[in-house]
Amino acid sequence: MNWWGKLIGTGVGLLGGPVGALVGAAIGHLYDGNDRAPLDEQKARILYFAYFFSCAGKIAKADGVISASEIEATESIMERFRLNEKNRVFAKNVFRKAKTSKRPIADDFKELAELIQYDSTVAQSFLGGLFEIVRSNGEKLNKKQIQYLLIGEESLRIPPGTIKTWIAGGYAPPLSERGDNAVGEITLAKSFKILSIPSSSNETEIKKAYREKVSHFHPDKLESKQLPKEFIEFANSQLAKINQAYHTIKKARENS
């Protein structure tokens, strides 16, 4: 049984909640007969998608209006999730209903955290997708949308300061979305922000921060968890950004 299959045992109780009720009403129609995965794994994926697009609808609407760029970013994420036509329609319905829902986004984050068992890589991938929607409007980010992301950071027990680091330029979209393996140039100042350390840090402090960041996305750790491909792609992208930041600082110190 892979990672998805393990989730349904922890998340089955969540099927009684508001999001679960939505899934429960439609889940019989969402199974893909061509999908070789067991039904419990398909159910776990559908439940995860329900939480994601519920949060996506709420965070896109947080600034008062859903922009064309936010819709485009959401559809891009649907492509990354490789949703079939039935699941795509389901995701759009969840997104549309969530944007007018009075259910707090904190409730979605809380239940999602229980479902994914506070797995850091999955949590950061989930929040990273929401950050892409927020970021799609340009460099000036909406305060309420950022507030929602910070609620997610706390609820999902993501390392404090993660959102702040992403805003500073420490977020790398999954490699498959960009079409290449290049992270792009990273300045020295941005490199320190990615590692969440001051520029005055000594070599020992830099190495410690680097190792702590890498520990969340190490390939061996991810392989042992049998995470789905979409989460591996996210993890590899973040690892590439962290590695480049570390080498940028290291190179600058060697040349100073």
Beta strands, then each sheet from edge to edge (+ up, - down):
end
